[in-house]
Amino acid sequence: MEKFSQYRDRGSGVSPFMPISTPTTAASAIPHTLLFLFRLPIFLFCSLVYLTFLHHLPLPPALRKILLWGLMAIPGIWWVDLQIDGVKRGTLASSPRERVPYPGSVIAASFTSPLDVLYLAAVFDPVFTISYPGTRKVKRVGLLNALAYAFSAPVLDLPGKGLTDVKSLLEEYPDRIIAVFPEGSTTNGRGILPLTPSLTTTPADKRIFAVSLRYTPPDITTPVPGIGGVVGFLWKLLSRPWHQIRVRIAEGVRNEKLTNGYDALEVEGQEGERDGEVSMEEQRVLDKVADNLARLGRGKRVGLTLRDKDAFVKAWSRKGKK
């Protein structure tokens, strides 16, 4: 839309905040509506039971993953196309574990849909975090809050409590993977926003895996927050016969120059003052992760920030009221 052209990246021409729509026909409206009405109560009931009850039980990880896969099967997510850098198809079992995220490593995931959270939970059972602009700090959240995060407006100001960093989480959960959404908010998958500094606290001996998730049809992304985004997501998710997930995992990278950055700030007692500053070495690591996410997702890196998305959301809301 021409009205929102200011939220199009000047270099690439990409509009990462615009909702994606797919063509529909009048003939498909009736079967889609019937399928939606059939699936909706089943999906809501199963989601409610799992998120409010089963998720809080000390279930074996394997059973927890089976339940999550069952939840994703209701809307017809029946096929996952998985490719890993440096691993030929059919040889994953014989490949070194360093090729895929493993306990004690970090996932830097693209963020376009709540399905990102469900898939990562079903496959890797990670510790989820929320990243914020201009700070290395993150907030650890549970599955429900991570899902809600996909429907939320970008948070520009830090919460007053509950903050930590990736390094501390790796020490606290040595047998878990830490999942980071370094862009800080959702997009439509066509562009990678400038990454927040949250990944820079990853110790040099830990690997950071860029993980990109894309969907077919591509319209089940949630770049616009709010109730309207939730309703639109449910309609697109449950009214289609099937959905496909395309997962790409890059080779793990290391934050080799950590000791020149975050650790030094802690020693000098300047963490609070310079928390958002990133050294050249750290920026190279962030650029490498961002490049991997763009390459894996067949998208473009864009210069638009979370403040641009916040302005877009406000403009989009005014459009809806009119």
N, C-alpha and C positions, 0 to 999 in steps of 0.2 A: 504494500500500500504506500502510495506517495506520501501520505500524511506522516508515516513513520520512517521516512527515508533517512532521517538524521540518526536512526539507530541501525543503519547499515554500515558495516566496516568499510572505510574508504579504500583501503588497499586491496581487499579481496572481493568486495561487493556482497559479502555474506551478511545476512540478517539472522543472528543466532537466537533472538528472542521471540521471533514470530512463530505462532502455532502453525503446525503443518496440517494441511487438509488434503484428503484424497478424493478423487471424483466418485460420486455415487449416482445411481440411476433410480428412477421411480420404481422400476421392477424389483430392485433389490431391497426397497424400504420395508416391505411386509415381512420377508423372511428374516431380515436383520432385526426387526422389532420383536418378532416372536422369539428369536434366539436370545436376545437381550433379556426379555421378560422371563424366559426359562432359566437362564444362568444367574441372573442377579440375586434372587433370594438364596440360592445355593452358595454363591461366592461370598455374599455378605455373612451368611451364617457360619461357614467354615472359617472365614477370616476372623470373625469375632471370637469363635471358640479357640482358635489357635493363639491369637494375639493377647487375649485376656486371661486364658487359662493354661493351655498346653505349653505355651512358650516359657512360662514361669516354673514349670516342673523340671526336676533334675533328670530329664530324659537323656538317653545315650545320644551322642552326636549323630550317629547313623540314622536313628529313628527320627530325630529332629529334621534331618535333611530330607528324608522320605516324605514327611508331612508337608514340607515346603514345596517339594516337587509336585505333590498331589494338589496343593493349592494352586500352583501355576498351571496344572493340567486342566483345571475347570474352564479357563478362557481359551483353551486350545493351543497353549504353548507346547508344541509337541516336537520341535526340532531345534537343535542347537548346533550351529556350524562353528566349530572350534578350530582355530589355527594358532600355533605358537611359533614365534621366531626361532629358527634354528632346529625345529623338530619336524620331521617328515610325518605325514599322515600315517597312522597305524603304528608308530614307533614310540609313542609317549611312554609306555610302560618301561621301556628299556633306556629311556633318556635320563640323564642326571637330574636329581631333584631341583637343582638350581635353575632349571629351565622354566619352572612354574612357581607361583607363590607357595611358600611353605611356612610353618610356624617359626616366628622370629623374623619374618620379612614384612614388607609394607606393600600394599596395593594402592596405587594412585589411579583411581578409576575415573573415566568420563562420567558425567552425570546428566542424564536426560529424562529419566523416568523412575518411578518407584520400583519398576521391574528390575532396575539395576541392583537395588537393595535386596530384593527377593532372590535374584540369581546368585549374588555374592554370598548371601546367607546360606543358600541351599548347597553351594559347592565348597565354599571355603570356611564358613562359620567364623567370620572375622569379628574383631572389636571395631564397631563403627565410630566414626568421629565426624564432627562438623568443623570446617575451617572458616576463618574470618579474614577479611582484607586487612593488609597492613600489619599482621602479627604472625609470629611463629606458633602461637598458642592454638590449641584445639579443645573441643569439648567432647568427651566420650558420651555416646548416647546408645540406648537400646534399639532393638529392631523397630518398635513402634514409632519412636521419635525419628529414627532415620527415614522411615516411610513418610512421616509427616513433613520432614525436611524437604522432600521432593515436591511438595505442594506449597512451600512457604516462600514468602518474598525474601529477597536478599537481606541479610543482616549486616548493617554497616557499622554498628557499634557493638563492642564486646559486652557479653553478659558479665554481671558483677561477680559471679562465683562459678565454680565447677570447671575451671580451666586447667589444662595440663599441657603436655607436649608429646610428640611421637616418641621421643627418646624415653621418657618416663613410662609411657604405656608399654613399650617393648620390654622394659625392665620388670614391670608389674605383671605382664602376661607373656612370659617367655615361650609358652606353648601355644600361642594364638597368633594369627595374622592381624595386623592393624590395617583397616581400610580407611583411606583418606580420599575425599572428593576435593581435590586441590583448587578447582575453579571457584568453589564457594557458593555456587548456586546452579540451578539447572539451565540448560540450553535446549535448542531443538536438535542438537547433534551435528549441525552443519559448521560449527565453528568452535574452537577451543579458546576460552577466555584466558587472559594473563593469570598465571597460577599464583595463589597466595603463598607466603613463605613457610607454610606449615611443614612441608617436607624437609626443610633445611635442618631440623633437629635430629634427623635420622642418623644414627651412628655410622661411621665409615665402614664398619664390618657387616652392615646389614644391606640387603638388596631392596631396591625400589622397583616394582613391576608396574609398568603402565598397562592398564587393562581397558580396552575399548569395547563397548556394547552398542550394537545397532539393531534395529528391528524392522521386520517386514510384516505388514505394512508399516511405513515409517511415522505414522501420525499419532502413536501412543506415547509421545513425549509430552512433558508438562512444563514448558518454559514460562507459562503464565500462571501465577499462584491464585489461590482462593477457591471458593466453593464451585465457581464455574469451571475451573480447571479440573476439579475432582469429578464433577458430573460428566464433563466431556471425555475425560480419561476412561471412566467406567463404560460409557456408551461405546467408545471405539474399541475398548478391550473386549467387551462381552458380546458385542453384536456381530463380530467377525467370526467365521468358522475356525480360523487358525491364525497363529502368529509364529514367526521364526525369529530366533535370536542369533545374531552373528557376533561371536566373541573372538577378539584378537588379543594376544598377550605378547608384549615385547620382552626382549631379553632384559634381565634385571640390571640396573645401574647402581653405582655406589656414590655416596656423598663423600668423595675422597678428601676434600679439603675442610672437613667439619671443624678440625681443631683451630683453623684460622678464623672461624666465624662465631657460631653460637657459644661454644665452650669458652672462648676468649672473653666474650661479653659477660658471661656469668662470673668469671674470675675477677673481672674489673668492677663487678657490681653495677653494670650499666644495662642490664637486660631490659629493665622497664623503660629506659630512655631510648634505646636503640633496637627495641624488639622487632620493629618492622623493617629495619635496614638489612640489606642483603649484600654480601660481598660479591666480587666478580666471579670467584670460584663457585659460590653457591648459586649464582644466577645461571652459570653454565649447566649445573645439574638440573635446575628448574627448566631451562630451555630444552635440555635433552629429553626430559619427561614430556614436556609439552609437544615437542616435535614428534615423539613416538605416538602420543595420543592422536595428533592430527593425521599422521601417516596411517595408523591402524584404522582410524575411523573415516578415512578418505575425506577429511574435512580440511579446514584452513585455520591457522592461528589468526586471531583477530585482536585488534587493539581496544575494543570496547571493554569496559570494566563493570564491576558490580554497581557502581554509581549510575552508569548508563542504563543498566537493567532496572534499577530502582526508578529512574525517570521514565523508562519505557512502561513499566507496570502502572505508574500513576497516569500516564497518558492513555494507556489502554483502558484503564478503569473509567476515565472521563468519557472515552468513546462509548463504552457500554451504557453509561448513564444517559447519554444523549439518545 
